[in-house]
Amino acid sequence: DGGITQSPKYLFRKEGQNVTLSCEQNLNHDAMYWYRQDPGQGLRLIYYSQIVNDFQKGDIAEGYSVSREKKESFPLTVTSAQKNPTAFYLCATNLGGHTPSTDTQYFGPGTRLTVL
Amino acid sequence: AQSVAQPEDQVNVAEGNPLTVKCTYSVSGNPYLFWYVQYPNRGLQFLLKYITGDNLVKGSYGFEAEFNKSQTSFHLKKPSALVSDSALYFCAVRDMNNAGNMLTFGGGTRLMVKP
């Protein structure tokens, strides 16, 4: 987990509210990713960004939004349009490029979001 | 398209015995394969990866994995299990031609090591 911080660790939201999850990294990695993890399921990709000011939708982007204004930061907003937002959210980074030896995703500690 | 399957939801093994956690994959090109471990309420920790070369990959904490191209498998192994190895294990794959470096994860296998 070192070098990647996610805050808060636990987050509670009322229905109809937007919430923003923070992901910060000091690894100087170009690429950043957001995943959602539900019990009994693997990780599903929400959004990813390979470079500052650019990001792409993943497999389950509906109801989420992101920004990448700085290399170190990739916040995720869970909007009221996300019908079932209760889950564990994981941020990951990758050095980027196409060098196999350095091509590895590293994960932050996660944020557990609960909708009340 | 890329996909990965972990056929066992849970694997039970006695401490000191060898363990195997299974993973099979599907990619259109050549695969990069990864194993991660997750402890409760924590992020995923990288264990090892296969990119090319030797089919037997050694990783952290005494784990290793064997790449088998003909069987499209990448099973995780350890010669002697520890109680502290009990955790959730994820296999992941990406096609080396995937420009976004995006991984596809299996559903996870829970490893239970009993003393």
gemmi code that builds the backbone of each chain (N, CA, C; Angstrom):
import gemmi

chains = {
    "A": [
        ("ASP", (0.825, -1.225, 0.000), (0.000, 0.000, 0.000), (0.851, 1.264, 0.000)),
        ("GLY", (2.104, 1.189, 0.343), (2.921, 2.372, 0.500), (2.938, 3.217, -0.741)),
        ("GLY", (2.824, 4.553, -0.553), (2.886, 5.467, -1.661), (1.539, 5.807, -2.254)),
        ("ILE", (0.510, 5.077, -1.893), (-0.846, 5.339, -2.384), (-1.756, 5.470, -1.168)),
        ("THR", (-2.393, 6.603, -1.040), (-3.293, 6.825, 0.082), (-4.704, 7.041, -0.426)),
        ("GLN", (-5.647, 6.473, 0.299), (-7.062, 6.646, -0.006), (-7.750, 7.140, 1.268)),
        ("SER", (-8.595, 8.122, 1.077), (-9.338, 8.623, 2.230), (-10.755, 8.991, 1.825)),
        ("PRO", (-11.709, 8.855, 2.769), (-11.506, 8.256, 4.092), (-11.468, 6.734, 4.001)),
        ("LYS", (-11.191, 6.062, 5.088), (-11.198, 4.594, 5.099), (-12.635, 4.077, 5.088)),
        ("TYR", (-13.495, 4.750, 5.836), (-14.920, 4.411, 5.856), (-15.711, 5.668, 5.541)),
        ("LEU", (-16.777, 5.495, 4.752), (-17.588, 6.632, 4.341), (-19.049, 6.209, 4.333)),
        ("PHE", (-19.878, 7.041, 4.939), (-21.306, 6.773, 4.967), (-22.022, 7.877, 4.211)),
        ("ARG", (-22.971, 7.473, 3.411), (-23.680, 8.446, 2.579), (-25.174, 8.208, 2.652)),
        ("LYS", (-25.912, 9.270, 2.663), (-27.358, 9.154, 2.566), (-27.740, 9.061, 1.101)),
        ("GLU", (-28.829, 8.390, 0.851), (-29.309, 8.283, -0.533), (-29.541, 9.680, -1.111)),
        ("GLY", (-29.145, 9.837, -2.375), (-29.343, 11.110, -3.046), (-28.163, 12.058, -2.946)),
        ("GLN", (-27.169, 11.694, -2.138), (-25.989, 12.553, -1.988), (-24.858, 12.097, -2.903)),
        ("ASN", (-24.106, 13.076, -3.389), (-22.850, 12.758, -4.075), (-21.734, 12.694, -3.038)),
        ("VAL", (-20.780, 11.804, -3.237), (-19.610, 11.754, -2.363), (-18.364, 11.599, -3.211)),
        ("THR", (-17.250, 12.146, -2.706), (-15.988, 12.054, -3.439), (-14.977, 11.285, -2.625)),
        ("LEU", (-14.371, 10.287, -3.273), (-13.336, 9.470, -2.663), (-11.988, 9.960, -3.172)),
        ("SER", (-11.054, 10.071, -2.237), (-9.749, 10.605, -2.589), (-8.750, 9.481, -2.856)),
        ("CYS", (-7.886, 9.698, -3.854), (-6.760, 8.806, -4.118), (-5.551, 9.686, -4.461)),
        ("GLU", (-4.501, 9.566, -3.674), (-3.283, 10.327, -3.880), (-2.097, 9.377, -3.945)),
        ("GLN", (-1.125, 9.687, -4.820), (0.056, 8.836, -4.914), (1.318, 9.681, -5.054)),
        ("ASN", (2.404, 9.186, -4.454), (3.703, 9.856, -4.555), (4.728, 8.972, -5.245)),
        ("LEU", (4.233, 8.063, -6.084), (5.105, 7.128, -6.788), (5.547, 7.649, -8.150)),
        ("ASN", (5.024, 8.799, -8.533), (5.315, 9.373, -9.846), (4.825, 8.479, -10.987)),
        ("HIS", (3.748, 7.736, -10.715), (3.171, 6.867, -11.739), (2.238, 7.646, -12.651)),
        ("ASP", (2.288, 7.326, -13.932), (1.438, 8.031, -14.883), (-0.012, 7.545, -14.840)),
        ("ALA", (-0.203, 6.243, -14.713), (-1.535, 5.668, -14.843), (-2.177, 5.453, -13.475)),
        ("MET", (-3.482, 5.733, -13.410), (-4.243, 5.506, -12.186), (-5.585, 4.886, -12.547)),
        ("TYR", (-6.115, 4.087, -11.624), (-7.308, 3.299, -11.881), (-8.227, 3.333, -10.662)),
        ("TRP", (-9.533, 3.202, -10.908), (-10.503, 2.997, -9.853), (-11.251, 1.691, -10.114)),
        ("TYR", (-11.323, 0.878, -9.046), (-12.040, -0.387, -9.095), (-13.111, -0.412, -8.011)),
        ("ARG", (-14.112, -1.204, -8.262), (-15.137, -1.494, -7.271), (-15.073, -2.979, -6.948)),
        ("GLN", (-15.175, -3.297, -5.646), (-15.169, -4.688, -5.212), (-16.420, -4.962, -4.398)),
        ("ASP", (-17.189, -5.944, -4.840), (-18.374, -6.388, -4.120), (-18.109, -7.778, -3.542)),
        ("PRO", (-18.797, -8.132, -2.446), (-18.557, -9.442, -1.820), (-18.761, -10.578, -2.811)),
        ("GLY", (-17.830, -11.508, -2.837), (-17.950, -12.672, -3.700), (-17.646, -12.409, -5.160)),
        ("GLN", (-17.250, -11.190, -5.453), (-16.923, -10.857, -6.831), (-15.508, -10.313, -6.912)),
        ("GLY", (-14.966, -10.384, -8.107), (-13.648, -9.796, -8.324), (-13.746, -8.294, -8.453)),
        ("LEU", (-12.672, -7.685, -8.870), (-12.631, -6.238, -9.047), (-13.177, -5.872, -10.424)),
        ("ARG", (-13.941, -4.794, -10.441), (-14.454, -4.293, -11.712), (-13.968, -2.869, -11.923)),
        ("LEU", (-13.511, -2.584, -13.132), (-12.903, -1.303, -13.448), (-13.957, -0.235, -13.681)),
        ("ILE", (-13.816, 0.886, -12.976), (-14.768, 1.995, -13.109), (-14.238, 3.022, -14.117)),
        ("TYR", (-13.078, 3.567, -13.843), (-12.423, 4.550, -14.707), (-10.921, 4.347, -14.633)),
        ("TYR", (-10.217, 4.802, -15.659), (-8.772, 4.821, -15.592), (-8.248, 6.045, -16.322)),
        ("SER", (-7.011, 6.407, -15.950), (-6.367, 7.574, -16.543), (-4.908, 7.210, -16.809)),
        ("GLN", (-4.487, 7.429, -18.031), (-3.099, 7.102, -18.382), (-2.195, 8.323, -18.309)),
        ("ILE", (-2.815, 9.506, -18.253), (-2.017, 10.722, -18.245), (-2.878, 11.853, -17.694)),
        ("VAL", (-2.235, 12.894, -17.220), (-2.975, 14.037, -16.675), (-3.928, 14.605, -17.717)),
        ("ASN", (-5.102, 15.011, -17.238), (-6.136, 15.626, -18.062), (-6.744, 14.686, -19.099)),
        ("ASP", (-6.580, 13.401, -18.869), (-7.203, 12.417, -19.757), (-7.659, 11.219, -18.935)),
        ("PHE", (-8.859, 10.720, -19.199), (-9.344, 9.532, -18.516), (-10.357, 8.827, -19.412)),
        ("GLN", (-10.549, 7.550, -19.136), (-11.410, 6.702, -19.959), (-12.365, 5.903, -19.077)),
        ("LYS", (-13.547, 5.627, -19.600), (-14.491, 4.789, -18.875), (-14.026, 3.342, -18.854)),
        ("GLY", (-14.300, 2.701, -17.726), (-14.073, 1.272, -17.627), (-15.356, 0.517, -17.884)),
        ("ASP", (-15.483, -0.635, -17.253), (-16.630, -1.498, -17.512), (-17.919, -1.049, -16.835)),
        ("ILE", (-17.788, -0.302, -15.736), (-18.985, 0.055, -14.960), (-18.968, 1.535, -14.591)),
        ("ALA", (-18.798, 2.422, -15.549), (-18.631, 3.852, -15.280), (-19.929, 4.588, -14.950)),
        ("GLU", (-21.072, 4.019, -15.247), (-22.338, 4.730, -15.045), (-22.560, 5.083, -13.583)),
        ("GLY", (-22.851, 6.349, -13.327), (-23.088, 6.800, -11.959), (-21.834, 7.273, -11.248)),
        ("TYR", (-20.718, 7.284, -11.947), (-19.443, 7.731, -11.387), (-18.843, 8.817, -12.273)),
        ("SER", (-17.982, 9.659, -11.668), (-17.217, 10.617, -12.448), (-15.840, 10.769, -11.815)),
        ("VAL", (-14.871, 11.186, -12.634), (-13.502, 11.359, -12.159), (-12.915, 12.621, -12.755)),
        ("SER", (-11.757, 13.016, -12.215), (-10.961, 14.088, -12.806), (-9.499, 13.725, -12.613)),
        ("ARG", (-8.642, 14.288, -13.472), (-7.202, 14.039, -13.326), (-6.479, 15.345, -13.645)),
        ("GLU", (-6.570, 16.287, -12.722), (-5.965, 17.604, -12.909), (-4.499, 17.618, -12.520)),
        ("LYS", (-4.118, 16.676, -11.657), (-2.726, 16.565, -11.230), (-2.274, 15.117, -11.358)),
        ("LYS", (-1.008, 14.915, -11.578), (-0.484, 13.555, -11.710), (-0.695, 12.755, -10.438)),
        ("GLU", (-0.637, 13.440, -9.289), (-0.678, 12.745, -8.011), (-2.079, 12.371, -7.565)),
        ("SER", (-3.111, 12.905, -8.190), (-4.454, 12.792, -7.641), (-5.465, 12.315, -8.677)),
        ("PHE", (-6.364, 11.425, -8.246), (-7.380, 10.882, -9.157), (-8.657, 10.647, -8.350)),
        ("PRO", (-9.381, 11.716, -7.992), (-10.576, 11.557, -7.162), (-11.739, 10.939, -7.920)),
        ("LEU", (-12.518, 10.157, -7.210), (-13.703, 9.506, -7.765), (-14.945, 10.055, -7.073)),
        ("THR", (-15.902, 10.530, -7.847), (-17.181, 10.978, -7.296), (-18.246, 9.937, -7.580)),
        ("VAL", (-18.904, 9.524, -6.527), (-20.029, 8.605, -6.653), (-21.286, 9.464, -6.628)),
        ("THR", (-21.995, 9.500, -7.716), (-23.145, 10.393, -7.817), (-24.423, 9.690, -7.379)),
        ("SER", (-25.472, 10.482, -7.236), (-26.770, 9.928, -6.848), (-27.345, 9.033, -7.939)),
        ("ALA", (-26.778, 9.089, -9.126), (-27.248, 8.237, -10.223), (-26.776, 6.793, -10.086)),
        ("GLN", (-25.807, 6.561, -9.212), (-25.317, 5.196, -8.980), (-26.308, 4.512, -8.051)),
        ("LYS", (-27.008, 3.495, -8.561), (-28.138, 2.914, -7.847), (-27.738, 2.023, -6.682)),
        ("ASN", (-26.579, 1.448, -6.738), (-26.165, 0.527, -5.677), (-24.706, 0.803, -5.318)),
        ("PRO", (-24.423, 1.910, -4.653), (-23.039, 2.328, -4.464), (-22.310, 1.669, -3.300)),
        ("THR", (-23.023, 0.962, -2.449), (-22.358, 0.340, -1.308), (-21.368, -0.699, -1.799)),
        ("ALA", (-20.080, -0.484, -1.509), (-19.022, -1.371, -1.988), (-17.693, -0.923, -1.396)),
        ("PHE", (-16.666, -1.685, -1.697), (-15.291, -1.361, -1.325), (-14.621, -0.819, -2.581)),
        ("TYR", (-14.054, 0.382, -2.495), (-13.474, 1.031, -3.666), (-11.963, 1.063, -3.543)),
        ("LEU", (-11.320, 0.621, -4.603), (-9.867, 0.510, -4.611), (-9.276, 1.355, -5.728)),
        ("CYS", (-8.240, 2.078, -5.374), (-7.485, 2.870, -6.329), (-6.171, 2.157, -6.606)),
        ("ALA", (-5.690, 2.221, -7.826), (-4.423, 1.576, -8.184), (-3.627, 2.497, -9.093)),
        ("THR", (-2.328, 2.284, -9.123), (-1.467, 3.047, -10.014), (-0.530, 2.104, -10.768)),
        ("ASN", (0.005, 2.607, -11.861), (0.943, 1.852, -12.682), (1.914, 2.858, -13.276)),
        ("LEU", (3.161, 2.468, -13.345), (4.161, 3.375, -13.907), (3.780, 3.813, -15.319)),
        ("GLY", (3.092, 2.902, -16.045), (2.665, 3.241, -17.387), (3.714, 2.882, -18.422)),
        ("GLY", (3.409, 3.196, -19.686), (4.321, 2.824, -20.748), (4.200, 1.349, -21.080)),
        ("HIS", (5.154, 0.828, -21.781), (5.070, -0.550, -22.242), (6.328, -1.332, -21.910)),
        ("THR", (6.893, -1.053, -20.737), (8.055, -1.817, -20.294), (7.562, -2.934, -19.394)),
        ("PRO", (7.652, -4.173, -19.837), (7.054, -5.278, -19.067), (7.552, -5.364, -17.629)),
        ("SER", (8.813, -5.095, -17.422), (9.358, -5.296, -16.076), (8.749, -4.337, -15.070)),
        ("THR", (8.291, -3.179, -15.514), (7.707, -2.209, -14.587), (6.191, -2.151, -14.698)),
        ("ASP", (5.625, -2.986, -15.529), (4.185, -2.969, -15.773), (3.460, -3.742, -14.688)),
        ("THR", (3.171, -3.083, -13.591), (2.492, -3.704, -12.451), (1.581, -2.675, -11.819)),
        ("GLN", (0.360, -3.085, -11.500), (-0.546, -2.207, -10.768), (-0.344, -2.405, -9.269)),
        ("TYR", (-0.279, -1.276, -8.562), (-0.166, -1.287, -7.111), (-1.401, -0.614, -6.537)),
        ("PHE", (-1.867, -1.149, -5.425), (-3.158, -0.746, -4.894), (-3.043, 0.049, -3.598)),
        ("GLY", (-3.986, 0.968, -3.427), (-4.145, 1.655, -2.167), (-4.925, 0.802, -1.186)),
        ("PRO", (-5.128, 1.305, 0.048), (-5.778, 0.523, 1.100), (-7.287, 0.419, 0.978)),
        ("GLY", (-7.899, 1.236, 0.125), (-9.330, 1.126, -0.107), (-10.181, 2.042, 0.756)),
        ("THR", (-11.384, 2.319, 0.254), (-12.419, 3.056, 0.988), (-13.693, 2.227, 0.952)),
        ("ARG", (-14.256, 2.004, 2.126), (-15.528, 1.267, 2.183), (-16.663, 2.272, 2.276)),
        ("LEU", (-17.499, 2.290, 1.253), (-18.637, 3.207, 1.175), (-19.911, 2.455, 1.522)),
        ("THR", (-20.680, 3.038, 2.426), (-21.970, 2.462, 2.811), (-23.052, 3.513, 2.640)),
        ("VAL", (-24.084, 3.153, 1.937), (-25.232, 4.046, 1.769), (-26.296, 3.705, 2.804)),
        ("LEU", (-26.688, 4.711, 3.569), (-27.631, 4.474, 4.666), (-29.075, 4.616, 4.201)),
    ],
    "B": [
        ("ALA", (-10.373, -9.580, -26.515), (-11.014, -9.735, -25.215), (-10.101, -10.560, -24.299)),
        ("GLN", (-10.196, -10.315, -23.030), (-9.402, -11.038, -22.054), (-10.288, -11.434, -20.888)),
        ("SER", (-10.049, -12.615, -20.353), (-10.830, -13.080, -19.210), (-9.976, -14.017, -18.365)),
        ("VAL", (-10.400, -14.194, -17.130), (-9.682, -15.086, -16.217), (-10.692, -15.771, -15.313)),
        ("ALA", (-10.423, -17.029, -14.994), (-11.321, -17.802, -14.151), (-10.556, -18.423, -12.994)),
        ("GLN", (-11.135, -18.319, -11.821), (-10.626, -19.019, -10.647), (-11.728, -19.994, -10.240)),
        ("PRO", (-11.564, -21.247, -10.543), (-12.668, -22.215, -10.419), (-13.061, -22.558, -8.988)),
        ("GLU", (-12.225, -22.259, -8.031), (-12.511, -22.600, -6.634), (-12.790, -21.344, -5.823)),
        ("ASP", (-13.964, -21.312, -5.174), (-14.252, -20.190, -4.289), (-13.391, -20.246, -3.036)),
        ("GLN", (-13.103, -21.462, -2.566), (-12.326, -21.621, -1.344), (-11.439, -22.840, -1.452)),
        ("VAL", (-10.255, -22.713, -0.889), (-9.311, -23.829, -0.805), (-8.925, -23.986, 0.663)),
        ("ASN", (-9.042, -25.196, 1.150), (-8.677, -25.499, 2.531), (-7.435, -26.384, 2.543)),
        ("VAL", (-6.482, -26.030, 3.394), (-5.251, -26.808, 3.466), (-4.732, -26.771, 4.903)),
        ("ALA", (-4.085, -27.826, 5.314), (-3.494, -27.871, 6.651), (-2.126, -27.194, 6.635)),
        ("GLU", (-1.806, -26.550, 7.745), (-0.504, -25.896, 7.861), (0.607, -26.901, 7.621)),
        ("GLY", (1.593, -26.486, 6.823), (2.720, -27.351, 6.508), (2.544, -28.137, 5.227)),
        ("ASN", (1.313, -28.237, 4.753), (1.054, -28.949, 3.492), (1.223, -28.006, 2.314)),
        ("PRO", (1.488, -28.564, 1.128), (1.570, -27.707, -0.053), (0.188, -27.190, -0.445)),
        ("LEU", (0.170, -26.006, -1.055), (-1.105, -25.440, -1.506), (-1.034, -25.075, -2.978)),
        ("THR", (-2.188, -25.147, -3.619), (-2.341, -24.715, -5.011), (-3.639, -23.950, -5.130)),
        ("VAL", (-3.567, -22.779, -5.747), (-4.749, -21.997, -6.067), (-4.786, -21.868, -7.587)),
        ("LYS", (-5.896, -22.287, -8.188), (-5.950, -22.434, -9.638), (-6.415, -21.167, -10.345)),
        ("CYS", (-5.884, -20.994, -11.556), (-6.256, -19.853, -12.400), (-6.114, -20.260, -13.857)),
        ("THR", (-7.128, -19.997, -14.650), (-7.029, -20.164, -16.098), (-7.404, -18.853, -16.761)),
        ("TYR", (-6.902, -18.630, -17.941), (-7.076, -17.333, -18.592), (-7.414, -17.504, -20.067)),
        ("SER", (-7.853, -16.390, -20.658), (-8.108, -16.343, -22.091), (-7.742, -14.957, -22.601)),
        ("VAL", (-6.857, -14.908, -23.579), (-6.490, -13.658, -24.245), (-6.329, -13.933, -25.730)),
        ("SER", (-6.414, -12.888, -26.520), (-6.247, -13.072, -27.958), (-4.779, -13.066, -28.347)),
        ("GLY", (-3.957, -12.380, -27.576), (-2.526, -12.321, -27.851), (-1.743, -13.045, -26.780)),
        ("ASN", (-0.573, -12.542, -26.467), (0.234, -13.120, -25.396), (-0.148, -12.498, -24.052)),
        ("PRO", (-0.148, -13.299, -23.000), (-0.632, -12.777, -21.711), (0.459, -12.253, -20.800)),
        ("TYR", (0.085, -11.234, -20.028), (0.793, -10.918, -18.800), (-0.123, -11.416, -17.675)),
        ("LEU", (0.429, -12.124, -16.720), (-0.376, -12.737, -15.671), (0.127, -12.313, -14.301)),
        ("PHE", (-0.793, -12.106, -13.375), (-0.467, -11.553, -12.070), (-1.225, -12.322, -10.981)),
        ("TRP", (-0.605, -12.379, -9.796), (-1.288, -12.828, -8.601), (-1.181, -11.739, -7.530)),
        ("TYR", (-2.337, -11.510, -6.872), (-2.411, -10.562, -5.770), (-3.041, -11.267, -4.573)),
        ("VAL", (-2.731, -10.755, -3.375), (-3.343, -11.260, -2.146), (-4.023, -10.091, -1.431)),
        ("GLN", (-5.168, -10.387, -0.813), (-5.899, -9.357, -0.083), (-6.252, -9.866, 1.302)),
        ("TYR", (-5.841, -9.120, 2.315), (-6.236, -9.398, 3.680), (-7.471, -8.570, 4.001)),
        ("PRO", (-8.243, -8.943, 5.029), (-9.521, -8.277, 5.299), (-9.412, -6.761, 5.396)),
        ("ASN", (-10.296, -6.078, 4.686), (-10.391, -4.624, 4.696), (-9.091, -3.938, 4.296)),
        ("ARG", (-8.330, -4.575, 3.430), (-7.088, -4.006, 2.932), (-7.097, -3.989, 1.419)),
        ("GLY", (-6.163, -3.244, 0.861), (-5.990, -3.266, -0.582), (-5.302, -4.541, -1.033)),
        ("LEU", (-5.136, -4.686, -2.326), (-4.469, -5.861, -2.871), (-2.956, -5.670, -2.824)),
        ("GLN", (-2.251, -6.747, -2.464), (-0.796, -6.719, -2.470), (-0.284, -7.577, -3.619)),
        ("PHE", (0.635, -7.053, -4.375), (1.219, -7.768, -5.494), (2.097, -8.909, -4.988)),
        ("LEU", (1.903, -10.119, -5.574), (2.710, -11.277, -5.197), (3.756, -11.613, -6.261)),
        ("LEU", (3.302, -11.735, -7.502), (4.213, -12.116, -8.569), (3.550, -11.898, -9.914)),
        ("LYS", (4.364, -11.957, -10.968), (3.814, -11.819, -12.315), (4.642, -12.616, -13.312)),
        ("TYR", (3.975, -12.989, -14.390), (4.633, -13.609, -15.536), (4.504, -12.660, -16.721)),
        ("ILE", (5.649, -12.371, -17.359), (5.608, -11.561, -18.571), (6.195, -12.322, -19.747)),
        ("THR", (7.285, -13.002, -19.532), (7.914, -13.805, -20.578), (9.023, -14.616, -19.935)),
        ("GLY", (9.538, -15.603, -20.676), (10.700, -16.314, -20.169), (10.346, -17.555, -19.385)),
        ("ASP", (11.025, -17.769, -18.281), (10.887, -18.965, -17.462), (9.439, -19.161, -17.030)),
        ("ASN", (8.930, -20.370, -17.241), (7.525, -20.637, -16.922), (7.263, -20.664, -15.420)),
        ("LEU", (8.269, -20.866, -14.606), (8.112, -20.875, -13.154), (8.544, -19.517, -12.612)),
        ("VAL", (7.590, -18.839, -12.013), (7.840, -17.493, -11.495), (7.844, -17.544, -9.973)),
        ("LYS", (8.852, -16.978, -9.370), (8.921, -16.926, -7.910), (8.560, -15.519, -7.445)),
        ("GLY", (7.810, -15.468, -6.334), (7.360, -14.185, -5.840), (7.584, -14.011, -4.351)),
        ("SER", (6.770, -13.151, -3.774), (6.903, -12.805, -2.361), (6.387, -13.921, -1.468)),
        ("TYR", (6.911, -13.957, -0.221), (6.419, -14.827, 0.845), (6.483, -16.311, 0.496)),
        ("GLY", (7.407, -16.698, -0.384), (7.581, -18.098, -0.734), (6.616, -18.633, -1.764)),
        ("PHE", (5.787, -17.779, -2.333), (4.853, -18.204, -3.371), (5.541, -18.291, -4.732)),
        ("GLU", (5.023, -19.164, -5.555), (5.469, -19.287, -6.931), (4.271, -19.653, -7.796)),
        ("ALA", (4.417, -19.460, -9.092), (3.333, -19.790, -10.013), (3.939, -20.339, -11.292)),
        ("GLU", (3.218, -21.264, -11.899), (3.688, -21.901, -13.110), (2.814, -21.538, -14.288)),
        ("PHE", (3.418, -20.949, -15.297), (2.716, -20.598, -16.522), (2.688, -21.813, -17.443)),
        ("ASN", (1.495, -22.184, -17.892), (1.340, -23.300, -18.809), (0.531, -22.826, -20.004)),
        ("LYS", (1.222, -22.597, -21.105), (0.566, -22.005, -22.269), (-0.449, -22.962, -22.898)),
        ("SER", (-0.115, -24.230, -22.948), (-1.013, -25.188, -23.607), (-2.308, -25.371, -22.829)),
        ("GLN", (-2.235, -25.248, -21.516), (-3.431, -25.370, -20.688), (-4.003, -24.006, -20.305)),
        ("THR", (-3.419, -22.958, -20.786), (-3.807, -21.561, -20.460), (-4.044, -21.412, -18.955)),
        ("SER", (-3.063, -21.847, -18.179), (-3.197, -21.784, -16.725), (-2.012, -21.068, -16.100)),
        ("PHE", (-2.260, -20.590, -14.879), (-1.226, -19.885, -14.112), (-1.528, -20.134, -12.638)),
        ("HIS", (-1.331, -21.349, -12.194), (-1.672, -21.746, -10.833), (-0.642, -21.247, -9.835)),
        ("LEU", (-1.148, -20.780, -8.702), (-0.302, -20.288, -7.605), (0.008, -21.447, -6.662)),
        ("LYS", (1.272, -21.532, -6.234), (1.677, -22.661, -5.388), (2.588, -22.189, -4.267)),
        ("LYS", (2.590, -22.992, -3.206), (3.539, -22.787, -2.117), (3.828, -24.149, -1.515)),
        ("PRO", (5.089, -24.486, -1.293), (5.440, -25.835, -0.824), (4.916, -26.155, 0.576)),
        ("SER", (4.835, -25.141, 1.447), (4.436, -25.382, 2.826), (3.600, -24.201, 3.315)),
        ("ALA", (2.317, -24.436, 3.512), (1.398, -23.355, 3.863), (1.541, -22.931, 5.322)),
        ("LEU", (1.318, -21.639, 5.550), (1.301, -21.069, 6.893), (-0.110, -20.573, 7.209)),
        ("VAL", (-0.453, -20.577, 8.489), (-1.760, -20.040, 8.888), (-1.906, -18.595, 8.416)),
        ("SER", (-0.803, -17.860, 8.454), (-0.827, -16.456, 8.040), (-1.043, -16.274, 6.536)),
        ("ASP", (-0.990, -17.348, 5.771), (-1.294, -17.264, 4.334), (-2.798, -17.179, 4.077)),
        ("SER", (-3.604, -17.401, 5.092), (-5.060, -17.347, 4.946), (-5.473, -15.952, 4.505)),
        ("ALA", (-6.094, -15.870, 3.346), (-6.446, -14.579, 2.743), (-7.228, -14.857, 1.465)),
        ("LEU", (-7.552, -13.775, 0.762), (-8.243, -13.852, -0.531), (-7.211, -13.619, -1.628)),
        ("TYR", (-7.169, -14.514, -2.598), (-6.178, -14.447, -3.660), (-6.851, -14.179, -5.005)),
        ("PHE", (-6.272, -13.243, -5.742), (-6.806, -12.876, -7.042), (-5.765, -13.104, -8.130)),
        ("CYS", (-6.225, -13.729, -9.201), (-5.437, -13.856, -10.419), (-5.911, -12.768, -11.388)),
        ("ALA", (-4.998, -12.217, -12.165), (-5.368, -11.174, -13.127), (-4.578, -11.377, -14.412)),
        ("VAL", (-5.155, -10.942, -15.506), (-4.529, -11.106, -16.819), (-4.684, -9.835, -17.629)),
        ("ARG", (-3.713, -9.575, -18.466), (-3.927, -8.592, -19.514), (-3.201, -9.045, -20.761)),
        ("ASP", (-3.808, -8.769, -21.863), (-3.203, -9.011, -23.157), (-2.065, -8.010, -23.331)),
        ("MET", (-0.908, -8.476, -23.726), (0.232, -7.572, -23.833), (-0.001, -6.477, -24.857)),
        ("ASN", (-0.977, -6.622, -25.708), (-1.297, -5.593, -26.680), (-2.365, -4.622, -26.183)),
        ("ASN", (-2.805, -4.793, -24.946), (-3.804, -3.908, -24.355), (-3.146, -2.571, -24.047)),
        ("ALA", (-3.541, -1.557, -24.794), (-2.842, -0.271, -24.697), (-3.032, 0.416, -23.354)),
        ("GLY", (-4.126, 0.141, -22.689), (-4.406, 0.830, -21.439), (-3.836, 0.143, -20.220)),
        ("ASN", (-3.044, -0.895, -20.413), (-2.494, -1.658, -19.293), (-3.586, -2.143, -18.349)),
        ("MET", (-4.774, -2.377, -18.873), (-5.896, -2.737, -18.019), (-5.893, -4.216, -17.697)),
        ("LEU", (-6.128, -4.502, -16.433), (-6.184, -5.873, -15.964), (-7.634, -6.355, -15.886)),
        ("THR", (-7.801, -7.639, -16.099), (-9.068, -8.310, -15.829), (-8.810, -9.295, -14.695)),
        ("PHE", (-9.644, -9.212, -13.646), (-9.440, -10.016, -12.447), (-10.397, -11.200, -12.408)),
        ("GLY", (-9.929, -12.282, -11.811), (-10.815, -13.388, -11.475), (-11.647, -13.033, -10.259)),
        ("GLY", (-12.571, -13.930, -9.925), (-13.488, -13.679, -8.825), (-12.875, -13.853, -7.449)),
        ("GLY", (-11.656, -14.376, -7.401), (-10.987, -14.548, -6.109), (-11.180, -15.940, -5.544)),
        ("THR", (-10.171, -16.407, -4.814), (-10.227, -17.685, -4.111), (-9.808, -17.443, -2.669)),
        ("ARG", (-10.653, -17.873, -1.770), (-10.318, -17.719, -0.349), (-9.511, -18.918, 0.093)),
        ("LEU", (-8.333, -18.660, 0.591), (-7.449, -19.714, 1.107), (-7.562, -19.764, 2.628)),
        ("MET", (-7.885, -20.943, 3.129), (-7.969, -21.156, 4.574), (-6.915, -22.184, 4.961)),
        ("VAL", (-5.978, -21.765, 5.776), (-4.936, -22.668, 6.257), (-5.213, -22.956, 7.731)),
        ("LYS", (-5.416, -24.209, 8.034), (-5.766, -24.597, 9.407), (-4.561, -25.173, 10.127)),
        ("PRO", (-4.437, -24.800, 11.413), (-3.261, -25.273, 12.170), (-3.348, -26.771, 12.459)),
    ],
}
model = gemmi.Model(1)
for chain_id, residues in chains.items():
    chain = gemmi.Chain(chain_id)
    for i, (resn, *xyz) in enumerate(residues, 1):
        res = gemmi.Residue()
        res.name, res.seqid = resn, gemmi.SeqId(i, " ")
        for name, pos in zip(("N", "CA", "C"), xyz):
            atom = gemmi.Atom()
            atom.name, atom.element = name, gemmi.Element(name[0])
            atom.pos, atom.b_iso = gemmi.Position(*pos), 0.0
            res.add_atom(atom)
        chain.add_residue(res)
    model.add_chain(chain)
structure = gemmi.Structure()
structure.add_model(model)
structure.setup_entities()
